[in-house]
Structures are given as C-alpha cells and as structure tokens.
Amino acid sequence: MNRYILTGGTILTFDRDKPLLEQQAILIDDGYIVKIGADDCFQDEVCERIDVEGKIIMPGLINAHHHFYSTFVTGLGKSAPAKNFNAVLENLWWRLDKKLLPEDNYYSALISILASIRKGTTTIIDHHSSPYAVENSLSQIAKAVRETGIKASLCYEVSDRDGAKIAKEGIEENYHWIKNCQNNPNPFLKGLFGLHAAFTLSDKTLANIADKVAELNCGIHIHTAEAETDEKYNVEHFGRRVVERLNAFNLLNSKSILAHGVYLNARELILAEEKGAAIVTNPQSNLNNAVGIADVCKMMELGITVGLGTDAMTNNMLEEVRVGVWAQHLKQNDPSRGFMEIASALVFNNPIIAQKYWGEKHGTIKAGSPADIIVVDYIPYTPFNEETWMGHLVYGISQANIDATICQGKILLWNGELLLDIDEQEVKAKARELAKKLWERF
C-alpha cells in the first residue's frame, strides 16, 4: 500500500508555527506526505482511506542517543556493585562489550528495534561497542534496521581502553561505514564517527580520527562529561577540559552530537554553541548512574540545540520525556522550570538534530515530510488545543497505547500488532539463547 489517506484524527505536527491540526487528513504516497487538508479536499483521490477514529496522529519519535548493544543486559545480576560511574563502566559495560559476538550485535539490535516500534519510535541514533567483534559490526546492526523498516544513524565507539589494534579497527569500521552511506545514500541508514569519551582517547588517536572526520565531512557522536571524572582526567592529563580538547582537534561541528554534558562548564557550552554541536541529554541514565542532572535550562538559554535520548535505559521516548521534566524540576529547585525545555527537546530539537542527517522536515508532519507517523490511542477528555497539547503529550498521551507506527509510508505496527516479515516470538527465543551464552561468558 504505497498511496493512502489517514483521516479522522487530531494531528500534532511538531511544527512550532502550526502545532495542532483538527479535522484534517493526510495523503501519503510513495513514502512521503503529499498533502494535508480537509477531508473534502481528497474526494477525487482513488486510494484506501484509513479512519483513526478521533485518535492522535503525530510524527514518529526520534531517539537521539541509544545503545542497541546493551539489550542483553536486561535482568543481568552478575556484575559487582559499583560505587561510582567508573566502576559501573568497569564492572558492567566494559565487561559486557568485550563478550559480544556478531550474532549478538544483530539480535540485540533487532530486539531493541521491535520494542521501539511498539513505543512509536521510527528514528534512532545509535552508538555501538563490541571491541572483540568490531569488523562489520555496523553492517550487522544495519541488517536489523533494514529488516524492521525503521531509520537509524550508526557509529562505532572508538576507544584506546582495549589497545591500539582495537582502536584502529574502530576507526576503520566508522570510516568504511560512513563511506558506504555516502556512496549509497538511502532514507534508512546514516552514519556518524563514534568515539567513546575523551578520557579513553589519546591525543594520537584523536588526531587520527580528526583526519578521517575532515576527509568525510561528517560529525562525531561521543559521550561528553557524563561524569565529573571525565573532566578531571582530561584536565590532569591533557591540560584541557573535554569540549576544549575536542575543539583543539577540530572535532566539533554542526553535525556532531555530544551525549550527556552533565559537567560541561559555561565556557564549554558557549564553545559547543559556537560550533553548532548538539547536546543530547539522557535523564534516566544519569539518574540511574548517580552522575547528576544536566542543566538543560542553561544550555537552551545559551542557544544550544538540546536533544533527548534514552542511553538504552528504555525504548520509550515518552517515558524518557516525563523523567526528564521531573529531573529538571529537581535540578532547578523549581517545579515551574524545565517543562518546556525538556518537552521541546523531544518534539522540536530531536527533529532538528535528525534533519542534519536525513534532511529538511524529518520528524515533522508537513507536506513533503517523510511519512514517519504514529497513531496514539488517546482521545482527550479535557480541552486540547495549541496551548494545552504539550501538557497532554507529557501527562496524557505518554500513558496511552501506540496503535500504529509508520516509517517512510510503510505500516510497521497496526492495532498494536507488528506487520513485519519477522516472527517476534522466534526472535525472542533466539535472543534468550544468545543472552544465556553471553551471561556465561560474562
């Protein structure tokens, strides 16, 4: 079904100028939104009409920082207790990623994507690590992306923590993946140059990465001042704070994503804004790891594009936005601050970030936008208008079921059922088998 009309719903556009459309229908053709207008505008159209019966139609959600590879950690209790963030890395994540095999990379991505589709996410910016299975790891993840029909930007996190050979492999994996994306453009797969964090990267490795980034004219995707130890290590060993050091290697640009940013100071924030880099906050992860809460209000006051990600704590962006709002209330010590900033990160800024890679109108519902759309089983029971829709999104729509998920015009989920050539139960059974073996190697 390449051409059809969605009708009968209330449309949230994620467009600041016209955020809410009532009694309007959407004509979709060959993966794009062709026209939006009153139902009688489409009387002469010969195609299927799908009535969503008063529910909410809105853009597919975007997750601006995720880790597919962490999927198999769910329920794992074998890691030693961690009293600080570095211990979390050493006791859990850096033990896990060393044990991942190519099949794990594929199935962990597949499981996470299926869960994301059920929660209304159609675009994911991922950050991968499997240091003893680096080569072709991004292609393994890309296979899961194509089979499920979503969109993803992929990268491999380069780090010196496992030695020079593996760091070199990570650089090559990023380089070849981005080259492939540039030479074979398609609407589903993009690439960034992945780095773990400045505190696990030597100047020599950063210089090597800088050469590749300049050649490819691409952005980087890096964990940035997630914990205070990142800043302290860089100052003590390199004489610069994190963003200053990245800038010294010309690694900050308008396509770059700085994940977390909890401990960035004012000078670093101003530098990030000057270079046009986006910062992606991940509230649940930061709270879970007890590293702190990013000052999103200050970031936005300085003009930074702040996006929202899950850091793999959840596949549910509407859950993340709620926690983000409450975290900002606490950070600002003021329950009247932070709501608009975090809500805007999801509905306005994540599309702005994604548009840097996928092009204009991505993440919005407008004529000419890609048909990445979700239908939410939410019929408002209080006034719903241009002044109240964001409140409904955070406190009402977030609690409702996703009825449909559509990406590039293809219906992936309808009436809560996946419409894919994938046996979800078979996939989960295989994942349990692989996770059991992974846990035994852990």
N, C-alpha and C positions, 0 to 999 in steps of 0.2 A: 504494500500500500504506500505508493510514493506521493499521492496527492489526496488530501482530505482536509476537512474543516472541523476545528474544535469550537463548540458553541455551548452556550448555556451556563457559563461560569463567570466569576468575577476575576479579572486579570490584574495581578501585580506585575508591573513591568520591570522593576528595579531601575527605572529611569527617573532621575531627580525631578525633571520638568513635568512629567506626567506619570506619576507612580501607580495610579489606580484607574482601571477602565471597567466600566459596568455596561452590561448589555452589548458586549462586543464579541465578535467571533474572529477566529484566526485561520487563515488559509495557509496550509503547509504544502509545499511542492518540492520534491527532489532535495529534501533535507533542510530547506530554508523557509522562513516565514515570508510569504509573498505579500500578504495584505492583512490588515486588521481593520475591522469596521463593523457597522451594524449588520445584523443578520440578513436584512433585506438587500444588502449590497452583494450578496452571494447567490441570489436567486437563480442566476443563469449558469452557475457552476455545476458541472456534472461530475460529482465525486462523492465519496462517502462523507456523511455528517455524523460527528460523534458528540452527543449531548452529555455534558458532565454534570448536569442537574444541580446547578447552583453552587458547586464546589469552587475551590480556589485554584486558579491556573497561575503558575509563576515560573520563573526561569529555573532550570536545573541548577542545583547548588554547586559551588566550587570549593574544594578543599585545597588551600594554598600551601600546606606543608604536611606531608604524610610519610609513613614508612610501611610499605607493604610487607617488608621482610619480618616485621615484629609480630605478625599474625599468630604464629605458633607459640607465642609466649603465654597465651590465654590459659590460665589455670596452673602455670608452672610454679612450683614452690621449692625448687631445688637451690635457688641462688641464696648465698649467705646474706644476712641482714646488712643493710647499708645505712651508715650514719650520716653520709653526706653525698653530694651529687657524683663526685669522682668514684666513690665506692659503688654507686648504682651502675655506672659505666663498666667498672672493672668486674663486678660480681655478676652482672646480668648481661648487658648488651654486648660487651666485647667478648664475652664467653659464647653468647649465642651466635653472633655473626660469623665467628670462626668455624662453626659447625655446619653452616648452611651448605647444602648441595644444590646443583642446578634444578633438580625436580622440586626442592623446597622453595626455591625462588619463584617458580611458576605457580605452584599450588597456593602458596601464601598470598600471592597477588590475586589469584582467582577468587579465593575465599573472601578477601577484603573487598574486592570489587563487587561481588554479588551482594554483600551486606550493604555496601554504599548505594547500590542501585535501589535497594529496598528502602533506604533512607533519603532518596531523592537527590543524590549527588551524581552529576554527569561529567565533571571535570576534576581531575586530581593531579596535583603537582607533587611528585614522589621523590624520595631521597633514599637510595639503596646502599646496602653494605653486605658483602659476603666475601671477605678477604681471601678465602681459600677456594673460591669459585667465582673469580672476577670475570674472566673472559666470557663474553656472550651473555652475561647476566642480564643486561638491559634488554637484549633480544628475547630472553626467556620471559621476562615480565611483559614485554610488548605483545607477545603471543597471547597472554591472558587478556590484555587490553583489547586487542582486536576481536577476540572470540566473544567478549562480553558487550562490545559496542559502545563503550564509554570513550572519553578522551583523557589523555594523560601526558604530562611532561615528565620525562625520566632523567635521572642522573645517577652517577656512581660516586660515593663519598671517598675522595682521595684522603689518605692519612699516612703519616710516617710511623704510626704506632706498631705496625706489623713488619717494618723493614723496607728497605729501598726497592726491592724487587716487586713487592705487592703495591707500593706507591706508584711505581712505573706502570704496572698493569692497570691500575685505576685511572691514571692519566690517559692511557691508550684506549681504555673502554669508553670514557667520556668522549674523547676525540673522534673515535670511529662512529659512535652513536650519533653525535651531533652532525658529523659529515653526512651520514646516511639520511638523517632527517632533512638536511639542507638540499641534498641531491634528489631526494624522493619525497617531496612535500605532500602531505595529506592532512585532512582535518582532524585526525585522531591522535597522532603521535608527534610530540615535540621533544626538545632536549635542552638542558642546562648543563653547565660544568659543575659537577658536585665536589664539594670539599667537606671534610668532617667539621673541623673547627680550627681556629688559628693556633690553639695551644698544642695540637698534634701535627703541625706542619712546620717544617724547617724553612728558612729563607731560600735554600736551594730549590726545594720542591715548589714553593710559591712562585719563584722566578720561572720555573719550567711551565707551570700552569699559566702564568701571565702571558707567556709567548703563545700558547695554544689559544687562549681566550682572545687575544688580539687578532690572531690569524682567522679564527672562526667568527669574530664579531658577535660573540654571544654573552650571556650573563652567567653569573655564578649562583649557586644555591648552597648556603653554608650556615651552620649553627653559629650564632654570634652572641657572645656574652650571655649565654644561657645561665651560667653560674658565675659568681664573683671570681672563682678560681681561674677562669679563662682570662679575665683582665689582669689579674695578679701575675699569672705566668708570663703573659706577653710583655708586661712592663719589666719584670725581673730579668727575662732572658733576651728581650729584643729592644727594650727601651721605648716601646710604643704601646698604646692601648690598641685594642683589637681592630676597630674601624680605621684608625690611623695607619696601622700596619698593612691592612688590606689595600688601602688607598695608595700607600707607597709603592705597591706593585701594580697599580692601575687596574685593580680588580673590581672596583665599584663603578657601575654604570646603570643606565635606566632599565636594563633587563635583569639586574641582579636581585636576588632575594636573600635577605638577612633574617634567619629564623630566630625567634625569641627576643633578643635585645633587652633582656631584663636589667642588665647592669651597664648599659651604654650611658655615658655622661652627656651633658649638653653639647660639648664640642663635637663628639662623635655623631650625635643626632643631626646637628647642623651640617656636618660633612656628608652624611648619608643623604640628607635632603638636597644638598647642592649637586650631588652626583645622580640624583633621581632613583636611588635604590629603594626598593620596598622593604618594609619590615613586616614579618608575619608573626603575630602573637599566638601562643598556644596555651591558653589559661589552665586547662585541666592538667596538662603535663607539668606545667610549672608548679602548680599546687601539689600535685602528687609527689614530685621530687623535692618539694620544700625549698626551691631555689628563690622564690619571690614572685612578685607580680609586676609585669612590665607596665610602665607609666604611659599607657596608650593616650590618655588625655594630653599629656605634654607633647608626645610625638605628633599628634594631629595638630596641636597648636602651632608647631613648627613647620607644618605643611607637608609632613611625611605621609606617603600612602601606606597605611597600615592595614594589612590583610589579616585574615583569620584562618588558622589551621588546627588540626587535631593532634598532630605529632603521634598519630596512631593510638591515642588513648580511647578513641571511639571512631566509628564510621558515620556518626550522626552529627552533621553540622548544626542542626537546630538545637541539639543538646549543648554543643560547644558554645553557641552564642549566649545561651542562658547563663552558663557558668561564667563566661567572660563578663557579662553585665554585673553579676554579683561580686566577682573578683575586683572589678574597678570600683564599685561602691566601697569595698574594704580598703583598697589602695588609696583612694582619695579621702577616706574617712568622711564620706558624704554620700548618702543614698540618693541624692539628686543628681550626681555626676556619673558619667560613664555609659549611660544607657545608649545615647545617640552615637557615641564613638564606636562602641562595640557592634551595635546593630549596623552602622554604616560600613564597618569593616567587612561584614558579610555581604550585605546587599549592594553596596556601591563600589567598595575598593577591591574585593576579590575579582569582580568583573574587570576593573581597570588593570589589575595585575595580569589576568589571563589574556586580555586584549593585546598585551605586549608580545605574545607568542601566537595567539590564534587570530588576531585581527579585530577590527572595529566591530562593535555591537555584540561581541561574545558575552554571554552571561546576562543578556537583557532580552526583553520581548519587544521588538520593534520590527517594522518592515525591513527586510534584509538581514535580520539576525539569523544565525543558525537555529534550527528548531530543536533546541535543548530545553525541554519543558517538563514540569511535573504538575500533577493534579493532586491536590490535598483534600481529603475528606473533611472539610471544615466549612460549615455554614454558620456565619456569625449570628450570635444571639444578643449582641449589643451593637451600638452604632459602629459601622465600618465605613470609613471614608479616608480622605487624604491626610487628615490629622491623626487618625487612630490606627492606621494599618500596621505601623511598626510595633505598636503595643500588642496588637493581635498576633503578629508574627512571633514575637518572643514569648508571650504568655498564653497564647491560644493555639495558633497554627502548629507550633512546635510540639504540642501534645497530641496532634491528630495523626491519623494514618495516611501514608502516601499511597494513593490509589494507582497512580500511573507515573512512569518515568520514561521519557522520550529523549533520545540523543540523535542529533543530526537527522531528525524526522523519523527514525526507526523506533517503534514502541518496544521497549525492553521489559516493561512491567505494566500489567493492566489488571485492574481489580485485585491488586496485591499479589498477582501470580506472574512469575517470570516467564517471558515469551522468548526464550533463547534455546538454541540447539545444545543445551547443556543439561545434564542430569544433576541437579543440585545435590541430591542425596548421595549419589555416587561420588561426586567431588568431595563432599564432607567425609565420606568413609575413607577415601584415599588420603585426605588431609590428616585424619586421625592416625592412620597407619604411619605416615611420614613423620608426624609430630612425635609419636611414641618413639620412633627410632632416633629422632633428633634429641629428645629428652634423655635417652640412654647414652648418647654421645656427650651430652652437656657436662 
